[in-house]
Amino acid sequence: MDYMVRATAADAQIRAFAATTRETAEAARAFHNTSPVATAALGRLLTAGTMMGPMMKGEDDVLTLQIRGSGPIGGLTVTADSKGNVKGYALHPDVLIHARPDGKLDVGGALGIGVLSVIRDLGLKEPYVGQCELKTGEIGDDLTYYFATSEQIPSSVGLGVLMNGNNTVRQAGGFIIQLMPFAPDDVVDRLEKKLEKVTSVTAMLDAGMTPERILEELLGEFGLEIEERVPVRYHCDCSRQRVERVLLSIGRKDLQEMIDDGKPIEVNCHFCDKKYVFDAGELKELLAQAARKK
C-alpha cells in the first residue's frame, strides 16, 4: 500500500517527508497509457504531490504542481489535497526519446527548458502562486531550487521511478528534507554531508526500505521522530455534476450554439480519461436550470 510519512529531527530543526508511491504511479500509467519516460516524469511529480499536499492544513485546500517545458512531453499537471489524494496527467503521454548516456530515462530531456509553478488554493480570494525556472527538468532538483528561491526554505528533494522490463512501474517514491530557519550551522553541515551520500531513492526502495527506514537512514543520527503516516492513492474526483458546471462556465451563447447544432458533445476528464456525453436535450435542460437559478 502506498503511504507517506511526516517526521521531524534535531529537535524540530529539520522537517522531513518520505513516500512510497508505486501503486499511484502505476495507476497513472494505466489511466494514460504513458510511455516509460512520461511514466517516470509524471510519477515523480505525483510523488512530490503526495508529500507537498499534506503540508497544507485545510481539509479543502488544493495543491497544483504544473510544469510547462520546451521538450516533447510539453508539460505535466498534478493536483493533490491534504489527505493523500493525488492525480495528474502529461500533455503528450506517448513521447519516446533516447535514454541518457548512463542508461536512465531522460526526464530532463523530455521536459526541456521551462517553468515550474506551485499553486496553493487555500480557500482565499486568490490562490498562492510560486514559480521558478526549471534547472534540470529532473523534477527533484527543480523542486529543491523552488523551495530555496520561492519559499526561502533550504531543502533536499529526492524523487524516483524505476520501471520493469514490461514498462510497468517497479518502484516509485521520494523524500523531502527541509531545514528550519533556526537550524544551527553544525546541523546544516552534518546534514549536507549525509545527503551527499544518497545515490538513488528507487535503489533504497528496491532494497526493501520503507519510507520510515529511508528517513532513519538519512536522519537517524539527528533523533528522528515519525509524527504521521498518511495513506496515499491516485484518485480522480471528477463527476457529471462538475462537468455540468464547466459547461455552464463557457457561457450561454456558446452553449446555445451547441444546442442548435443538435449533436451530442463529449467531454473527457484529463485526469482519468472518463468520458461524459451530453445530448442536445440535456444541454437545453442545463441552460434552463441556470436561467431558473438567476
Contacts in CASP RR format, 6 or more apart in sequence:
PFRMAT RR
TARGET T0000
AUTHOR 0000-0000-0000
METHOD contacts of the structure
MODEL  1
MDYMVRATAADAQIRAFAATTRETAEAARAFHNTSPVATAALGRLLTAGT
MMGPMMKGEDDVLTLQIRGSGPIGGLTVTADSKGNVKGYALHPDVLIHAR
PDGKLDVGGALGIGVLSVIRDLGLKEPYVGQCELKTGEIGDDLTYYFATS
EQIPSSVGLGVLMNGNNTVRQAGGFIIQLMPFAPDDVVDRLEKKLEKVTS
VTAMLDAGMTPERILEELLGEFGLEIEERVPVRYHCDCSRQRVERVLLSI
GRKDLQEMIDDGKPIEVNCHFCDKKYVFDAGELKELLAQAARKK
1 23 0 8 1.000
1 231 0 8 1.000
2 19 0 8 1.000
2 20 0 8 1.000
2 21 0 8 1.000
2 22 0 8 1.000
2 23 0 8 1.000
2 24 0 8 1.000
2 50 0 8 1.000
2 231 0 8 1.000
2 232 0 8 1.000
2 233 0 8 1.000
3 19 0 8 1.000
3 20 0 8 1.000
3 211 0 8 1.000
3 229 0 8 1.000
3 230 0 8 1.000
3 231 0 8 1.000
3 232 0 8 1.000
4 17 0 8 1.000
4 18 0 8 1.000
4 19 0 8 1.000
4 50 0 8 1.000
4 51 0 8 1.000
4 54 0 8 1.000
4 84 0 8 1.000
4 211 0 8 1.000
4 229 0 8 1.000
4 230 0 8 1.000
4 232 0 8 1.000
5 17 0 8 1.000
5 18 0 8 1.000
5 19 0 8 1.000
5 211 0 8 1.000
5 212 0 8 1.000
5 215 0 8 1.000
5 226 0 8 1.000
5 228 0 8 1.000
5 229 0 8 1.000
5 230 0 8 1.000
6 15 0 8 1.000
6 16 0 8 1.000
6 17 0 8 1.000
6 54 0 8 1.000
6 226 0 8 1.000
6 227 0 8 1.000
6 228 0 8 1.000
6 229 0 8 1.000
6 230 0 8 1.000
7 15 0 8 1.000
7 16 0 8 1.000
7 17 0 8 1.000
7 18 0 8 1.000
7 215 0 8 1.000
7 219 0 8 1.000
7 224 0 8 1.000
7 225 0 8 1.000
7 226 0 8 1.000
7 227 0 8 1.000
8 14 0 8 1.000
8 15 0 8 1.000
8 16 0 8 1.000
8 224 0 8 1.000
8 225 0 8 1.000
8 227 0 8 1.000
9 15 0 8 1.000
9 16 0 8 1.000
9 215 0 8 1.000
9 219 0 8 1.000
9 220 0 8 1.000
9 222 0 8 1.000
9 223 0 8 1.000
9 224 0 8 1.000
9 225 0 8 1.000
10 183 0 8 1.000
10 187 0 8 1.000
10 219 0 8 1.000
10 222 0 8 1.000
10 223 0 8 1.000
12 180 0 8 1.000
13 179 0 8 1.000
13 180 0 8 1.000
13 182 0 8 1.000
13 183 0 8 1.000
13 184 0 8 1.000
13 187 0 8 1.000
14 177 0 8 1.000
14 178 0 8 1.000
14 179 0 8 1.000
14 180 0 8 1.000
14 183 0 8 1.000
14 187 0 8 1.000
14 191 0 8 1.000
14 219 0 8 1.000
14 222 0 8 1.000
15 177 0 8 1.000
15 178 0 8 1.000
15 180 0 8 1.000
16 175 0 8 1.000
16 176 0 8 1.000
16 177 0 8 1.000
16 178 0 8 1.000
16 215 0 8 1.000
16 218 0 8 1.000
16 219 0 8 1.000
16 224 0 8 1.000
17 51 0 8 1.000
17 54 0 8 1.000
17 55 0 8 1.000
17 175 0 8 1.000
17 176 0 8 1.000
17 177 0 8 1.000
18 51 0 8 1.000
18 173 0 8 1.000
18 174 0 8 1.000
18 175 0 8 1.000
18 176 0 8 1.000
18 211 0 8 1.000
18 212 0 8 1.000
18 214 0 8 1.000
18 215 0 8 1.000
19 47 0 8 1.000
19 50 0 8 1.000
19 51 0 8 1.000
19 173 0 8 1.000
19 174 0 8 1.000
19 175 0 8 1.000
19 211 0 8 1.000
19 232 0 8 1.000
20 171 0 8 1.000
20 172 0 8 1.000
20 173 0 8 1.000
20 174 0 8 1.000
20 205 0 8 1.000
20 210 0 8 1.000
20 211 0 8 1.000
21 43 0 8 1.000
21 46 0 8 1.000
21 47 0 8 1.000
21 50 0 8 1.000
21 172 0 8 1.000
21 173 0 8 1.000
21 174 0 8 1.000
21 232 0 8 1.000
22 169 0 8 1.000
22 170 0 8 1.000
22 171 0 8 1.000
22 172 0 8 1.000
22 173 0 8 1.000
22 205 0 8 1.000
23 233 0 8 1.000
23 234 0 8 1.000
24 43 0 8 1.000
24 46 0 8 1.000
24 47 0 8 1.000
24 50 0 8 1.000
24 86 0 8 1.000
24 172 0 8 1.000
24 232 0 8 1.000
24 233 0 8 1.000
24 234 0 8 1.000
25 39 0 8 1.000
25 42 0 8 1.000
25 43 0 8 1.000
25 46 0 8 1.000
25 47 0 8 1.000
25 161 0 8 1.000
25 169 0 8 1.000
25 172 0 8 1.000
25 173 0 8 1.000
26 168 0 8 1.000
26 169 0 8 1.000
26 172 0 8 1.000
27 233 0 8 1.000
27 234 0 8 1.000
28 34 0 8 1.000
28 39 0 8 1.000
28 42 0 8 1.000
28 43 0 8 1.000
28 46 0 8 1.000
28 87 0 8 1.000
28 88 0 8 1.000
28 89 0 8 1.000
28 234 0 8 1.000
29 39 0 8 1.000
29 42 0 8 1.000
29 167 0 8 1.000
29 168 0 8 1.000
29 169 0 8 1.000
31 234 0 8 1.000
31 271 0 8 1.000
31 272 0 8 1.000
31 273 0 8 1.000
32 38 0 8 1.000
32 42 0 8 1.000
32 89 0 8 1.000
32 90 0 8 1.000
32 93 0 8 1.000
32 273 0 8 1.000
33 93 0 8 1.000
33 94 0 8 1.000
34 42 0 8 1.000
34 90 0 8 1.000
34 93 0 8 1.000
34 94 0 8 1.000
35 93 0 8 1.000
35 94 0 8 1.000
35 95 0 8 1.000
35 96 0 8 1.000
35 167 0 8 1.000
36 105 0 8 1.000
36 163 0 8 1.000
36 167 0 8 1.000
37 73 0 8 1.000
37 95 0 8 1.000
37 96 0 8 1.000
37 97 0 8 1.000
37 105 0 8 1.000
37 106 0 8 1.000
37 107 0 8 1.000
37 110 0 8 1.000
38 73 0 8 1.000
38 90 0 8 1.000
38 92 0 8 1.000
38 93 0 8 1.000
38 94 0 8 1.000
38 95 0 8 1.000
38 110 0 8 1.000
39 161 0 8 1.000
39 163 0 8 1.000
39 167 0 8 1.000
39 169 0 8 1.000
40 105 0 8 1.000
40 107 0 8 1.000
40 160 0 8 1.000
40 161 0 8 1.000
40 163 0 8 1.000
41 73 0 8 1.000
41 76 0 8 1.000
41 90 0 8 1.000
41 107 0 8 1.000
41 108 0 8 1.000
41 110 0 8 1.000
41 111 0 8 1.000
41 139 0 8 1.000
42 76 0 8 1.000
42 78 0 8 1.000
42 88 0 8 1.000
42 89 0 8 1.000
42 90 0 8 1.000
42 93 0 8 1.000
43 159 0 8 1.000
43 160 0 8 1.000
43 161 0 8 1.000
43 169 0 8 1.000
43 172 0 8 1.000
44 107 0 8 1.000
44 138 0 8 1.000
44 139 0 8 1.000
44 140 0 8 1.000
44 159 0 8 1.000
44 160 0 8 1.000
44 161 0 8 1.000
44 172 0 8 1.000
45 65 0 8 1.000
45 67 0 8 1.000
45 76 0 8 1.000
45 78 0 8 1.000
45 88 0 8 1.000
45 139 0 8 1.000
45 159 0 8 1.000
46 78 0 8 1.000
46 86 0 8 1.000
46 87 0 8 1.000
46 88 0 8 1.000
46 172 0 8 1.000
46 234 0 8 1.000
47 159 0 8 1.000
47 160 0 8 1.000
47 161 0 8 1.000
47 172 0 8 1.000
47 173 0 8 1.000
47 174 0 8 1.000
48 65 0 8 1.000
48 78 0 8 1.000
48 139 0 8 1.000
48 140 0 8 1.000
48 143 0 8 1.000
48 157 0 8 1.000
48 159 0 8 1.000
48 176 0 8 1.000
49 63 0 8 1.000
49 65 0 8 1.000
49 78 0 8 1.000
49 80 0 8 1.000
49 86 0 8 1.000
50 80 0 8 1.000
50 84 0 8 1.000
50 86 0 8 1.000
50 232 0 8 1.000
51 174 0 8 1.000
51 175 0 8 1.000
51 176 0 8 1.000
52 63 0 8 1.000
52 65 0 8 1.000
52 80 0 8 1.000
52 118 0 8 1.000
52 176 0 8 1.000
53 61 0 8 1.000
53 63 0 8 1.000
53 80 0 8 1.000
53 81 0 8 1.000
53 82 0 8 1.000
53 84 0 8 1.000
53 86 0 8 1.000
54 82 0 8 1.000
54 83 0 8 1.000
54 84 0 8 1.000
54 228 0 8 1.000
54 230 0 8 1.000
55 63 0 8 1.000
55 82 0 8 1.000
56 63 0 8 1.000
56 81 0 8 1.000
56 82 0 8 1.000
56 120 0 8 1.000
56 122 0 8 1.000
57 82 0 8 1.000
58 82 0 8 1.000
58 122 0 8 1.000
59 82 0 8 1.000
59 83 0 8 1.000
60 81 0 8 1.000
60 123 0 8 1.000
61 81 0 8 1.000
61 82 0 8 1.000
61 120 0 8 1.000
61 121 0 8 1.000
61 122 0 8 1.000
61 123 0 8 1.000
62 79 0 8 1.000
62 80 0 8 1.000
62 81 0 8 1.000
62 120 0 8 1.000
62 121 0 8 1.000
63 79 0 8 1.000
63 80 0 8 1.000
63 81 0 8 1.000
63 118 0 8 1.000
63 119 0 8 1.000
63 120 0 8 1.000
63 121 0 8 1.000
64 77 0 8 1.000
64 78 0 8 1.000
64 79 0 8 1.000
64 117 0 8 1.000
64 118 0 8 1.000
64 119 0 8 1.000
64 120 0 8 1.000
64 121 0 8 1.000
65 76 0 8 1.000
65 77 0 8 1.000
65 78 0 8 1.000
65 79 0 8 1.000
65 80 0 8 1.000
65 116 0 8 1.000
65 117 0 8 1.000
65 118 0 8 1.000
65 119 0 8 1.000
66 75 0 8 1.000
66 76 0 8 1.000
66 77 0 8 1.000
66 78 0 8 1.000
66 116 0 8 1.000
66 117 0 8 1.000
66 119 0 8 1.000
67 75 0 8 1.000
67 76 0 8 1.000
67 77 0 8 1.000
67 111 0 8 1.000
67 114 0 8 1.000
67 115 0 8 1.000
67 116 0 8 1.000
67 117 0 8 1.000
67 134 0 8 1.000
67 137 0 8 1.000
67 139 0 8 1.000
67 142 0 8 1.000
68 74 0 8 1.000
68 75 0 8 1.000
68 114 0 8 1.000
68 115 0 8 1.000
68 117 0 8 1.000
69 75 0 8 1.000
69 111 0 8 1.000
69 112 0 8 1.000
69 113 0 8 1.000
69 114 0 8 1.000
69 115 0 8 1.000
69 134 0 8 1.000
70 112 0 8 1.000
70 113 0 8 1.000
70 114 0 8 1.000
71 109 0 8 1.000
71 110 0 8 1.000
71 111 0 8 1.000
71 112 0 8 1.000
71 113 0 8 1.000
72 92 0 8 1.000
72 95 0 8 1.000
72 97 0 8 1.000
72 110 0 8 1.000
73 90 0 8 1.000
73 91 0 8 1.000
73 92 0 8 1.000
73 95 0 8 1.000
73 110 0 8 1.000
73 111 0 8 1.000
74 90 0 8 1.000
74 91 0 8 1.000
74 92 0 8 1.000
74 111 0 8 1.000
75 90 0 8 1.000
75 91 0 8 1.000
75 92 0 8 1.000
75 111 0 8 1.000
76 88 0 8 1.000
76 89 0 8 1.000
76 90 0 8 1.000
76 91 0 8 1.000
76 111 0 8 1.000
77 88 0 8 1.000
77 89 0 8 1.000
77 270 0 8 1.000
78 86 0 8 1.000
78 87 0 8 1.000
78 88 0 8 1.000
79 86 0 8 1.000
79 87 0 8 1.000
79 88 0 8 1.000
79 271 0 8 1.000
80 86 0 8 1.000
80 87 0 8 1.000
83 230 0 8 1.000
84 230 0 8 1.000
84 231 0 8 1.000
84 232 0 8 1.000
84 233 0 8 1.000
85 232 0 8 1.000
85 233 0 8 1.000
85 235 0 8 1.000
85 237 0 8 1.000
86 232 0 8 1.000
86 233 0 8 1.000
86 234 0 8 1.000
86 235 0 8 1.000
87 234 0 8 1.000
87 235 0 8 1.000
87 236 0 8 1.000
87 237 0 8 1.000
87 271 0 8 1.000
87 272 0 8 1.000
88 270 0 8 1.000
88 271 0 8 1.000
89 270 0 8 1.000
89 271 0 8 1.000
95 110 0 8 1.000
97 106 0 8 1.000
97 109 0 8 1.000
97 110 0 8 1.000
98 106 0 8 1.000
99 105 0 8 1.000
99 106 0 8 1.000
100 106 0 8 1.000
105 161 0 8 1.000
105 163 0 8 1.000
107 137 0 8 1.000
107 138 0 8 1.000
107 139 0 8 1.000
108 136 0 8 1.000
108 137 0 8 1.000
108 138 0 8 1.000
109 137 0 8 1.000
111 134 0 8 1.000
111 137 0 8 1.000
111 139 0 8 1.000
112 134 0 8 1.000
112 137 0 8 1.000
113 133 0 8 1.000
113 134 0 8 1.000
114 133 0 8 1.000
114 134 0 8 1.000
115 131 0 8 1.000
115 132 0 8 1.000
115 133 0 8 1.000
115 134 0 8 1.000
116 131 0 8 1.000
116 132 0 8 1.000
116 133 0 8 1.000
116 134 0 8 1.000
116 142 0 8 1.000
116 143 0 8 1.000
116 146 0 8 1.000
117 129 0 8 1.000
117 130 0 8 1.000
117 131 0 8 1.000
118 129 0 8 1.000
118 130 0 8 1.000
118 131 0 8 1.000
118 146 0 8 1.000
118 150 0 8 1.000
119 127 0 8 1.000
119 128 0 8 1.000
119 129 0 8 1.000
119 130 0 8 1.000
120 127 0 8 1.000
120 128 0 8 1.000
120 129 0 8 1.000
121 127 0 8 1.000
122 128 0 8 1.000
130 146 0 8 1.000
130 150 0 8 1.000
131 150 0 8 1.000
132 142 0 8 1.000
132 145 0 8 1.000
132 146 0 8 1.000
132 149 0 8 1.000
132 150 0 8 1.000
134 142 0 8 1.000
135 141 0 8 1.000
135 142 0 8 1.000
135 145 0 8 1.000
136 142 0 8 1.000
139 159 0 8 1.000
140 157 0 8 1.000
140 158 0 8 1.000
140 159 0 8 1.000
141 157 0 8 1.000
143 155 0 8 1.000
143 157 0 8 1.000
143 159 0 8 1.000
143 176 0 8 1.000
144 155 0 8 1.000
144 156 0 8 1.000
144 157 0 8 1.000
144 158 0 8 1.000
147 153 0 8 1.000
147 154 0 8 1.000
147 155 0 8 1.000
147 157 0 8 1.000
147 178 0 8 1.000
148 154 0 8 1.000
148 155 0 8 1.000
153 178 0 8 1.000
153 179 0 8 1.000
154 178 0 8 1.000
154 179 0 8 1.000
154 188 0 8 1.000
155 176 0 8 1.000
155 177 0 8 1.000
155 178 0 8 1.000
155 179 0 8 1.000
156 175 0 8 1.000
156 176 0 8 1.000
156 177 0 8 1.000
156 178 0 8 1.000
156 195 0 8 1.000
157 174 0 8 1.000
157 175 0 8 1.000
157 176 0 8 1.000
158 174 0 8 1.000
158 175 0 8 1.000
158 176 0 8 1.000
158 198 0 8 1.000
158 201 0 8 1.000
159 173 0 8 1.000
159 174 0 8 1.000
159 201 0 8 1.000
160 171 0 8 1.000
160 172 0 8 1.000
160 173 0 8 1.000
160 174 0 8 1.000
160 200 0 8 1.000
160 201 0 8 1.000
160 202 0 8 1.000
161 169 0 8 1.000
161 171 0 8 1.000
161 172 0 8 1.000
161 173 0 8 1.000
161 202 0 8 1.000
162 169 0 8 1.000
162 170 0 8 1.000
162 171 0 8 1.000
162 172 0 8 1.000
162 202 0 8 1.000
162 205 0 8 1.000
162 206 0 8 1.000
163 169 0 8 1.000
163 170 0 8 1.000
164 170 0 8 1.000
170 202 0 8 1.000
170 206 0 8 1.000
171 202 0 8 1.000
171 205 0 8 1.000
171 206 0 8 1.000
172 202 0 8 1.000
172 205 0 8 1.000
173 201 0 8 1.000
173 202 0 8 1.000
173 205 0 8 1.000
173 211 0 8 1.000
174 201 0 8 1.000
174 211 0 8 1.000
174 214 0 8 1.000
175 201 0 8 1.000
175 211 0 8 1.000
175 214 0 8 1.000
175 215 0 8 1.000
175 218 0 8 1.000
177 191 0 8 1.000
177 195 0 8 1.000
177 218 0 8 1.000
177 219 0 8 1.000
179 187 0 8 1.000
179 188 0 8 1.000
179 191 0 8 1.000
187 222 0 8 1.000
190 221 0 8 1.000
190 222 0 8 1.000
191 219 0 8 1.000
191 222 0 8 1.000
194 218 0 8 1.000
194 219 0 8 1.000
194 221 0 8 1.000
195 218 0 8 1.000
198 218 0 8 1.000
201 214 0 8 1.000
204 213 0 8 1.000
204 214 0 8 1.000
204 217 0 8 1.000
205 214 0 8 1.000
209 217 0 8 1.000
212 226 0 8 1.000
215 224 0 8 1.000
215 226 0 8 1.000
216 224 0 8 1.000
236 269 0 8 1.000
236 271 0 8 1.000
236 272 0 8 1.000
236 274 0 8 1.000
238 269 0 8 1.000
238 271 0 8 1.000
238 272 0 8 1.000
238 274 0 8 1.000
240 276 0 8 1.000
243 267 0 8 1.000
243 269 0 8 1.000
243 276 0 8 1.000
244 286 0 8 1.000
246 267 0 8 1.000
247 255 0 8 1.000
247 267 0 8 1.000
247 278 0 8 1.000
247 283 0 8 1.000
247 286 0 8 1.000
248 255 0 8 1.000
248 286 0 8 1.000
248 290 0 8 1.000
252 287 0 8 1.000
252 290 0 8 1.000
255 283 0 8 1.000
255 286 0 8 1.000
255 287 0 8 1.000
256 287 0 8 1.000
258 265 0 8 1.000
258 280 0 8 1.000
258 283 0 8 1.000
259 280 0 8 1.000
259 281 0 8 1.000
259 283 0 8 1.000
259 284 0 8 1.000
259 287 0 8 1.000
261 280 0 8 1.000
262 279 0 8 1.000
262 280 0 8 1.000
263 280 0 8 1.000
264 277 0 8 1.000
264 278 0 8 1.000
264 279 0 8 1.000
264 280 0 8 1.000
265 277 0 8 1.000
265 278 0 8 1.000
265 283 0 8 1.000
266 275 0 8 1.000
266 276 0 8 1.000
266 277 0 8 1.000
267 275 0 8 1.000
267 276 0 8 1.000
267 277 0 8 1.000
267 278 0 8 1.000
268 274 0 8 1.000
268 275 0 8 1.000
268 276 0 8 1.000
269 275 0 8 1.000
269 276 0 8 1.000
278 286 0 8 1.000
END
